[in-house]
Amino acid sequence: MSVLSVKDLGFRYTKDGEELFGGLSYEFTPGKVTALTGPSGRGKSTLLYVLGLMLTPSRGEVILHDQPQSMAADAIRSKVRAHQLGFVFQDSSLDPSRTIIDSVIEPTIYAGVDRQVALDRAALLLEQLGVAARSDHKPGQISGGQAQRVAVARALINDPSVILADEPTGNLDPANAASVLDIFCEAAAAKQRTIVIATHDPYVISRADEVLEL
């Protein structure tokens, strides 16, 4: 059964602007990492935001667990994002004023998870990702590779079926990039998650199970 797919998808930033995606129809494979590639300006990051229900397509539909979602009410889309989608960004997007563990549990607030349950989940994820010793640190006190591992933990905290990542290795050295890709591959295979990574990095593309070029 498909977890995430798009049908006849198009997007315009303005009414008369150029349309991106040109009626894209595609079914993402559960348990696989899909690299989203293409030249700059083709809308890789925009497509992630459309898939993540943060932008509404000008035509077509995003389908999640066989349910059309793009035109749903904001409250419904917010609930779907909280429970079914995880996000990882290039710069990790961690709040510099909060501890690592507080950053990780942030998505659980929107999903209505009990704080102690969330803390237990976060501690386990940080242990699995090798950054448990940094849980009480601030983002400025850890390395870029560690910050991206924390960002992955945050994306996984609500056990989403889909993870969307925008250039997650863009600021990492080769060793840390390989480590983060290992984590994504393991996360996909372990629970048949659908993982979509927007990237121009040949290494990421080489590690992906499938490639969608825009």
C-alpha positions as CSV (number, residue, x, y, z in Angstrom):
1,M,0.0,0.0,0.0
2,S,1.3,3.5,-0.9
3,V,2.1,5.8,2.0
4,L,2.9,8.9,0.0
5,S,2.1,9.8,-3.6
6,V,1.3,12.8,-5.8
7,K,-1.1,13.0,-8.7
8,D,-1.1,15.6,-11.5
9,L,0.8,18.0,-9.2
10,G,1.5,21.6,-10.2
11,F,2.5,24.6,-8.1
12,R,2.7,28.4,-8.8
13,Y,3.9,30.9,-6.3
14,T,1.8,33.6,-8.0
15,K,-1.4,33.3,-10.2
16,D,0.5,34.1,-13.3
17,G,3.9,32.7,-12.4
18,E,5.7,29.7,-13.9
19,E,4.2,26.4,-12.9
20,L,6.5,23.9,-11.2
21,F,6.3,20.1,-11.5
22,G,4.2,20.1,-14.7
23,G,1.5,17.7,-13.6
24,L,3.8,15.3,-11.7
25,S,2.4,11.9,-10.7
26,Y,4.6,9.7,-8.6
27,E,4.3,7.1,-5.9
28,F,7.1,7.0,-3.2
29,T,8.1,3.6,-2.1
30,P,7.7,2.7,1.6
31,G,10.9,1.5,3.2
32,K,13.0,3.3,0.7
33,V,15.1,6.5,0.6
34,T,14.2,8.6,-2.5
35,A,16.6,11.3,-3.6
36,L,14.8,14.3,-5.1
37,T,17.2,15.9,-7.6
38,G,17.4,18.4,-10.5
39,P,18.9,21.8,-11.4
40,S,18.5,24.8,-9.1
41,G,15.2,26.4,-9.7
42,R,13.3,23.3,-10.5
43,G,11.5,23.3,-7.1
44,K,13.1,20.5,-5.0
45,S,12.6,22.4,-1.7
46,T,9.2,23.6,-2.8
47,L,8.1,20.1,-3.5
48,L,9.1,19.1,0.0
49,Y,7.0,21.8,1.4
50,V,4.1,20.7,-0.8
51,L,4.5,17.1,0.3
52,G,4.7,18.3,3.9
53,L,1.3,20.1,3.5
54,M,2.9,23.5,4.2
55,L,2.2,24.8,0.7
56,T,-1.0,24.1,-1.3
57,P,-0.5,23.0,-4.9
58,S,-2.2,25.0,-7.7
59,R,-3.4,21.7,-9.1
60,G,-3.3,18.1,-8.3
61,E,-3.1,16.4,-5.0
62,V,-0.8,15.0,-2.3
63,I,-2.1,11.6,-1.1
64,L,-1.1,10.3,2.3
65,H,-2.2,6.8,3.4
66,D,-4.7,6.8,0.5
67,Q,-6.3,10.1,1.7
68,P,-6.1,13.3,-0.3
69,Q,-4.7,16.0,1.9
70,S,-3.7,19.1,0.0
71,M,-7.1,20.7,0.1
72,A,-7.9,19.7,3.6
73,A,-8.6,22.4,6.3
74,D,-5.6,23.9,8.0
75,A,-6.5,22.2,11.3
76,I,-6.5,18.8,9.6
77,R,-3.3,19.4,7.8
78,S,-1.6,20.5,11.0
79,K,-2.7,17.3,12.7
80,V,-1.4,15.2,9.9
81,R,1.9,17.0,10.0
82,A,2.2,16.5,13.8
83,H,1.5,12.8,13.7
84,Q,2.6,11.5,10.3
85,L,5.4,13.7,9.0
86,G,8.9,14.4,10.2
87,F,11.1,17.2,8.8
88,V,14.9,17.7,8.7
89,F,16.5,20.8,7.3
90,Q,20.0,21.7,6.0
91,D,21.0,23.8,9.0
92,S,19.3,21.6,11.6
93,S,17.1,24.5,12.6
94,L,17.7,24.0,16.4
95,D,16.6,26.8,18.8
96,P,19.9,28.2,20.2
97,S,18.3,29.0,23.5
98,R,16.9,25.5,24.2
99,T,18.7,22.3,25.3
100,I,19.1,19.5,22.9
101,I,16.5,17.3,24.5
102,D,14.0,20.2,24.6
103,S,14.5,20.7,20.9
104,V,14.0,17.0,20.2
105,I,10.6,16.9,22.1
106,E,9.2,20.0,20.5
107,P,7.1,18.2,17.9
108,T,5.4,16.1,20.7
109,I,3.8,19.3,22.0
110,Y,1.8,19.6,18.8
111,A,0.9,15.9,18.8
112,G,-0.3,16.1,22.4
113,V,2.2,13.6,23.8
114,D,2.7,13.5,27.6
115,R,6.0,15.3,28.5
116,Q,7.5,12.4,30.4
117,V,6.6,10.0,27.6
118,A,8.2,12.4,25.2
119,L,11.4,12.7,27.3
120,D,11.7,9.0,27.5
121,R,11.4,8.7,23.7
122,A,13.9,11.5,23.2
123,A,16.4,9.9,25.5
124,L,16.2,6.6,23.6
125,L,16.6,8.3,20.2
126,L,19.5,10.3,21.3
127,E,21.2,7.2,22.7
128,Q,20.5,5.3,19.4
129,L,22.0,8.2,17.4
130,G,25.1,8.6,19.6
131,V,24.4,12.0,21.1
132,A,22.8,11.2,24.5
133,A,25.8,12.7,26.3
134,R,24.9,16.1,24.7
135,S,21.2,16.1,25.8
136,D,21.6,19.0,28.2
137,H,23.8,21.0,25.9
138,K,22.7,24.0,23.7
139,P,23.1,23.8,19.9
140,G,26.2,26.1,20.0
141,Q,28.0,23.6,22.2
142,I,27.8,20.7,19.7
143,S,29.3,20.0,16.3
144,G,27.4,20.3,13.0
145,G,27.3,16.5,12.6
146,Q,25.9,16.1,16.1
147,A,23.3,18.9,15.5
148,Q,22.1,17.1,12.4
149,R,21.7,13.8,14.3
150,V,19.7,15.8,16.9
151,A,17.5,17.1,14.0
152,V,17.0,13.5,12.8
153,A,15.9,12.5,16.4
154,R,13.5,15.4,16.4
155,A,12.0,14.2,13.1
156,L,11.6,10.7,14.4
157,I,10.2,11.6,17.9
158,N,6.5,11.1,16.9
159,D,7.3,7.9,14.9
160,P,6.2,9.4,11.5
161,S,5.5,7.3,8.5
162,V,7.1,9.9,6.2
163,I,10.4,11.9,6.7
164,L,11.1,14.9,4.4
165,A,14.7,16.2,4.4
166,D,16.0,19.3,2.6
167,E,19.7,19.1,1.8
168,P,20.5,17.4,5.2
169,T,24.1,16.8,4.3
170,G,24.8,20.2,2.8
171,N,26.8,21.5,5.7
172,L,28.5,18.2,6.7
173,D,31.9,16.8,6.0
174,P,32.0,13.4,4.2
175,A,32.2,11.3,7.3
176,N,29.3,13.0,9.0
177,A,27.3,12.9,5.8
178,A,27.8,9.1,5.6
179,S,26.7,8.7,9.2
180,V,23.5,10.7,8.6
181,L,22.7,8.7,5.5
182,D,23.2,5.5,7.4
183,I,20.6,6.8,9.9
184,F,18.1,7.6,7.2
185,C,18.6,4.2,5.5
186,E,18.1,2.4,8.8
187,A,15.0,4.6,9.7
188,A,13.5,3.7,6.3
189,A,14.1,0.0,6.5
190,A,13.3,-0.5,10.2
191,K,9.6,0.6,10.0
192,Q,9.0,0.9,6.3
193,R,9.1,4.6,6.5
194,T,9.0,6.7,3.3
195,I,12.0,9.1,3.2
196,V,12.4,11.8,0.6
197,I,15.6,13.8,0.5
198,A,16.0,16.9,-1.7
199,T,19.6,17.1,-2.7
200,H,22.2,17.9,-5.3
201,D,24.9,15.9,-3.5
202,P,26.2,13.0,-5.7
203,Y,27.0,11.0,-2.6
204,V,23.4,11.2,-1.3
205,I,22.1,10.3,-4.8
206,S,24.4,7.3,-4.9
207,R,23.1,6.0,-1.5
208,A,19.4,6.5,-2.3
209,D,17.2,3.5,-3.3
210,E,15.3,5.6,-5.8
211,V,15.8,8.9,-7.6
212,L,13.2,11.4,-8.7
213,E,14.6,14.0,-11.0
214,L,12.6,17.2,-11.5
